[in-house]
Amino acid sequence: MSTEQTPQPMTNDAHRQISGPATGLLITGILGALLSVTGFIVNIIGTGISSMVVDYIPDRYEELIEGTVGIGISFVGILIAAFVIYASLKMKELTQWELSVAASVLAMIPCISPCCIVGLPIGIWCLVVLLRPEVRAAFH
């Protein structure tokens, strides 16, 4: 009988390290999706932001964030949120490192990112962990 144990693969440590950031990125994507879907519905119904903040937005800017353009911006937000959600799930599985990095960067960009207030710290956290050599080596 051999008392020798096989060493645990480094992926267990990588899974432990990536779990928190990937969950944070998933939450960021879900929040972004919820906000974008809400914006999409609000713009389709026609009760855009001007009905909420009447005197603070000049008319020329109202047109940019309502109606057809608002629907388009919301749709793009939904696509970005879906990408972030998908990438966060791949990050949890330790697959597609480049995709995970791209989603982390997207999460940090204000006005593009789903929920940029949450996305900035989560994106930085993800990048810090993803750029660790042992975590990158665990991706396949």
C-alpha positions in Angstrom: 0.0 0.0 0.0 1.2 3.4 -0.9 0.6 6.3 1.5 1.5 8.7 -1.2 -1.3 11.1 -2.1 -1.6 12.7 -5.5 -1.3 16.5 -5.3 -4.5 18.4 -5.8 -4.6 20.2 -9.1 -4.1 24.0 -9.0 -7.6 24.4 -10.4 -9.1 24.0 -7.0 -7.2 27.1 -5.8 -8.1 28.9 -9.0 -11.7 28.1 -8.5 -11.6 29.4 -5.0 -9.9 32.6 -6.2 -12.2 33.2 -9.2 -15.5 32.4 -7.4 -16.0 35.8 -5.7 -15.1 38.0 -8.7 -17.1 35.8 -11.1 -20.2 36.0 -8.9 -19.8 39.8 -8.6 -19.5 40.1 -12.4 -22.7 37.9 -12.7 -24.6 40.2 -10.3 -23.3 43.3 -12.2 -24.6 41.7 -15.5 -28.0 40.9 -13.9 -28.4 44.4 -12.5 -27.4 45.8 -15.9 -29.9 43.6 -17.7 -32.7 44.6 -15.3 -31.9 48.3 -15.7 -31.7 48.0 -19.5 -34.9 46.0 -19.8 -36.6 48.6 -17.6 -35.3 51.4 -19.8 -36.4 49.5 -22.9 -40.0 49.1 -21.6 -40.1 52.7 -20.4 -39.0 54.0 -23.8 -41.5 51.8 -25.7 -44.3 53.0 -23.5 -43.2 56.6 -24.1 -42.6 57.6 -20.5 -39.0 58.5 -20.7 -36.7 60.2 -18.4 -38.2 63.7 -19.1 -41.4 62.7 -17.4 -39.4 62.1 -14.3 -37.0 65.1 -14.4 -39.0 67.7 -16.3 -37.0 70.9 -16.0 -33.5 69.6 -15.7 -32.9 68.3 -19.2 -32.8 70.5 -22.3 -35.1 69.5 -25.1 -32.3 68.5 -27.5 -30.9 66.0 -25.0 -34.4 64.6 -24.2 -34.6 63.4 -27.8 -31.3 61.6 -27.5 -32.3 59.6 -24.4 -36.0 58.9 -25.3 -37.9 57.3 -28.1 -36.1 55.4 -30.9 -32.6 56.3 -29.7 -33.5 55.4 -26.1 -34.8 52.0 -27.3 -31.6 51.5 -29.2 -29.4 52.4 -26.2 -31.5 50.1 -24.0 -31.2 47.3 -26.5 -27.4 47.7 -26.6 -27.4 47.7 -22.8 -29.3 44.4 -22.8 -26.7 42.9 -25.3 -23.8 44.0 -23.1 -25.4 42.7 -20.0 -26.0 39.4 -21.7 -22.4 39.2 -22.7 -21.2 40.0 -19.1 -23.5 37.4 -17.7 -22.3 34.8 -20.2 -18.6 35.7 -19.6 -19.1 35.5 -15.8 -20.5 32.0 -16.2 -17.5 31.0 -18.3 -15.2 32.6 -15.8 -16.7 30.4 -13.0 -16.0 27.3 -15.2 -12.4 28.5 -15.8 -12.9 28.6 -19.6 -12.4 31.4 -22.1 -10.0 33.6 -20.3 -10.0 36.3 -23.0 -13.8 36.6 -22.8 -13.6 37.0 -19.1 -11.1 39.8 -19.4 -13.2 41.5 -22.0 -16.3 41.4 -19.8 -14.3 42.7 -16.8 -13.1 45.7 -18.9 -16.7 46.3 -20.2 -18.0 46.3 -16.6 -15.6 49.1 -15.7 -16.6 51.5 -18.5 -19.1 54.1 -17.4 -22.2 54.6 -19.5 -21.4 51.4 -21.4 -21.2 49.1 -18.5 -24.2 47.6 -17.0 -24.5 49.3 -13.6 -21.1 51.2 -13.8 -21.1 52.1 -10.1 -21.0 48.4 -9.2 -19.1 47.5 -12.4 -16.0 49.5 -11.8 -14.9 47.9 -8.5 -16.1 44.4 -9.7 -14.3 44.8 -13.0 -11.0 45.8 -11.3 -11.3 42.9 -8.8 -11.9 40.5 -11.7 -8.9 41.8 -13.7 -6.6 41.5 -10.6 -7.6 37.9 -10.1 -7.6 37.0 -13.8 -4.1 38.4 -14.3 -2.6 36.2 -11.6 -0.4 33.6 -13.3 -1.8 30.6 -11.4 -5.4 31.6 -12.3 -4.6 32.2 -16.0 -2.8 28.9 -16.1 -5.9 27.1 -14.8 -8.1 28.3 -17.6 -8.6 25.9 -20.5 
